[in-house]
């Protein structure tokens, strides 16, 4: 299908929701901490797998090592700036072609380029709260802390507001995500196959005619999509922006 036909679908949509997956992040140079080579490096360096160390149980039992890992790996990775795919996503939203964005990634890349109506299902590293007194802290405070970041007011360990392994996503957040997908007539899935948690939990609520999947890697679940675009998500988004701007002028 030619790009302008896809653009026409976006133009005619009354409500378009994007599911932003790991592939779009990887295209920005973001390390795939759970699935890539980095996962082996983490286990070698820290003696635990990514899933073990970035879990609620580990946070509770071994805060010193948790926060060493959090600062050296998670916050370091979050310094990677949003790439051209996220900039194109913002442009499409500014042109009125995208209404809502849902992601499970915690680096806040969509927010950082200025996208609106973004639902970060697992929170972001930029939201940190003292569980003792409720005082909020910026990510810079977390980075600068020696050892475990402690609240200046009550000396309680500050808790990043991200969903760790072993924790359930907040039910209010899940409900809102389901409602967003339910009212969409176009669901655009970027950089994820349809069996990932991001998709498998949400596409069951989609009843529209245009589930568009953009992915480089073939997967058996692709058949569930109405339209499959084989390629990079950032290049697809950039092509949509380019096509829109050509038609506009």
C-alpha positions in Angstrom: 0.0 0.0 0.0 1.4 3.4 -1.0 2.1 5.9 1.8 -0.5 8.4 0.6 -3.2 5.8 1.0 -2.0 5.3 4.6 -1.9 9.0 5.0 -5.5 9.2 3.8 -6.5 6.7 6.5 -4.9 8.9 9.1 -6.6 12.0 7.6 -10.1 10.4 7.7 -9.7 8.9 11.2 -11.7 10.5 13.9 -9.4 9.2 16.6 -6.0 7.6 16.1 -4.1 5.9 18.9 -0.5 4.9 18.7 1.0 2.0 20.6 4.7 2.9 20.9 6.9 -0.2 21.2 10.5 -1.0 21.9 11.5 -1.0 18.2 10.9 2.8 18.0 13.2 3.3 21.0 15.9 1.0 19.6 15.9 3.1 16.4 16.8 6.1 18.5 19.9 4.2 19.8 18.2 3.3 23.1 19.7 0.0 24.5 17.3 -2.9 24.7 18.2 -3.8 28.3 16.0 -6.8 28.6 16.5 -8.4 25.2 19.7 -7.2 23.6 23.4 -7.8 24.2 23.1 -5.4 27.2 21.2 -8.1 29.1 24.2 -10.3 29.2 26.5 -7.4 30.1 24.1 -6.5 33.0 24.3 -10.1 34.4 28.0 -10.2 34.1 28.5 -6.8 35.8 25.9 -7.1 38.6 25.5 -10.8 39.1 21.8 -10.7 38.4 19.6 -10.7 35.4 17.8 -7.4 34.4 14.4 -8.9 35.5 15.9 -9.9 38.9 17.6 -6.6 39.8 14.9 -4.3 38.4 12.2 -6.0 40.5 10.1 -4.9 43.5 11.6 -7.7 45.6 15.1 -6.5 44.9 14.2 -2.9 45.5 12.9 -3.9 49.0 15.7 -6.2 50.0 18.9 -4.7 48.4 18.4 -1.0 47.8 22.1 -0.2 47.6 22.7 -2.5 44.6 19.3 -1.6 43.1 20.1 2.1 43.1 23.7 1.5 41.8 22.2 -0.4 38.9 19.3 2.2 38.5 21.7 5.1 38.2 24.4 3.4 36.2 22.1 1.6 33.7 18.5 2.8 33.7 19.2 6.5 34.2 22.2 6.4 31.9 20.2 4.8 29.2 17.5 7.4 29.6 20.0 10.1 28.7 19.7 9.0 25.0 17.8 11.7 23.2 14.6 11.0 21.3 15.4 10.2 17.6 13.8 11.2 14.4 10.9 8.8 14.9 9.7 10.6 18.0 10.1 14.0 16.3 8.0 12.7 13.4 5.4 11.4 15.9 5.2 14.9 17.4 4.9 16.5 13.9 2.0 14.1 13.0 0.3 15.0 16.2 0.7 18.7 15.6 -0.9 18.1 12.2 -3.9 16.6 13.9 -3.2 13.0 12.6 -2.5 11.4 16.0 -4.7 11.8 19.1 -3.2 9.6 21.8 0.0 7.6 22.4 0.4 4.7 24.8 3.7 3.1 25.8 5.2 0.8 28.5 8.7 2.3 28.2 9.9 4.4 31.1 12.3 6.9 29.4 9.6 9.4 28.6 10.8 9.9 25.0 7.3 10.9 23.7 6.9 13.5 26.5 10.4 14.8 25.9 9.6 15.8 22.3 6.4 17.5 23.4 3.8 14.9 22.5 0.4 15.4 24.2 -2.0 12.9 25.6 0.7 10.3 26.3 -0.1 7.5 28.6 3.1 6.0 30.2 1.6 2.8 31.5 4.7 1.9 33.6 5.5 5.5 34.6 8.8 7.3 33.8 12.1 7.9 35.5 11.3 11.6 35.7 8.7 11.1 38.4 10.2 10.3 41.8 8.4 10.5 45.1 9.2 10.0 48.8 6.8 7.4 50.1 7.2 8.9 53.6 6.1 12.5 53.1 5.2 12.7 49.4 7.9 15.2 48.4 8.7 14.9 44.7 12.2 14.9 43.3 13.6 15.5 39.8 15.7 12.9 38.0 18.8 15.1 38.5 18.5 14.6 42.3 18.4 10.9 41.8 21.5 10.9 39.6 23.5 13.1 42.0 22.7 11.2 45.2 25.4 9.1 46.8 24.2 5.6 47.2 20.5 5.4 48.0 18.7 8.7 47.2 17.1 9.9 50.5 14.4 12.4 51.1 15.8 15.7 52.4 12.8 16.1 54.7 12.3 12.6 56.3 15.4 10.6 55.1 13.2 7.9 53.5 14.5 6.2 50.3 12.9 8.0 47.4 10.9 5.7 45.1 11.0 6.1 41.3 7.4 6.0 40.1 8.0 3.2 37.6 6.4 -0.2 37.6 9.0 -2.8 38.5 9.0 -6.5 37.7 6.7 -8.2 40.1 4.3 -5.2 40.2 0.9 -4.8 38.5 0.2 -1.8 36.4 -2.1 0.6 38.2 -5.7 -0.4 37.5 -6.7 3.2 36.8 -4.0 3.4 34.1 -5.0 0.1 32.5 -8.6 1.3 32.4 -7.7 4.6 30.7 -5.5 2.8 28.2 -8.3 0.4 27.3 -10.8 3.3 26.9 -8.4 5.1 24.6 -8.0 2.0 22.4 -11.7 1.3 22.5 -12.6 4.7 21.0 -10.0 4.6 18.3 -10.9 3.9 14.7 -7.2 3.7 13.7 -4.7 1.8 15.9 -1.1 2.3 14.8 1.3 -0.1 16.3 5.0 1.0 16.0 8.0 -1.3 16.6 6.3 -4.2 18.4 4.7 -7.5 17.5 1.1 -8.1 18.5 2.0 -10.6 21.2 4.0 -8.2 23.3 2.5 -7.1 26.6 1.8 -3.6 25.2 -0.3 -5.1 22.4 -1.7 -8.3 23.8 -3.3 -6.4 26.8 -4.9 -3.7 24.6 -5.8 -4.8 21.1 -8.6 -6.9 22.5 -10.4 -3.6 23.1 -10.0 -2.4 19.5 -13.0 -2.8 17.2 -12.0 -0.4 14.4 -11.3 -1.3 10.8 -7.6 -0.2 10.6 -5.1 -1.9 12.9 -1.8 -0.8 11.2 1.4 -2.6 12.2 4.8 -1.2 11.4 7.7 -3.6 12.2 10.9 -4.8 10.7 10.6 -8.3 11.9 8.1 -10.8 10.6 6.0 -12.5 13.3 3.2 -15.0 13.2 0.9 -12.5 14.9 1.2 -10.1 11.9 -1.9 -11.7 10.4 -4.0 -10.1 13.1 -3.3 -6.6 11.6 -5.3 -5.1 8.8 -2.3 -3.5 7.3 1.4 -4.5 7.8 4.2 -2.2 6.9 7.6 -4.0 6.9 10.3 -1.5 7.8 11.6 0.9 10.4 9.0 2.8 12.4 11.0 6.1 12.3 11.2 5.9 8.5 7.5 5.2 8.2 6.6 8.2 10.4 9.0 10.5 8.6 7.5 9.4 5.3 4.0 10.3 6.6 5.2 13.7 7.7 6.9 14.3 4.3 3.8 13.2 2.4 1.5 15.4 4.5 3.7 18.4 3.9 3.9 17.8 0.2 0.1 17.7 0.0 -0.2 20.7 2.2 1.9 22.8 -0.1 
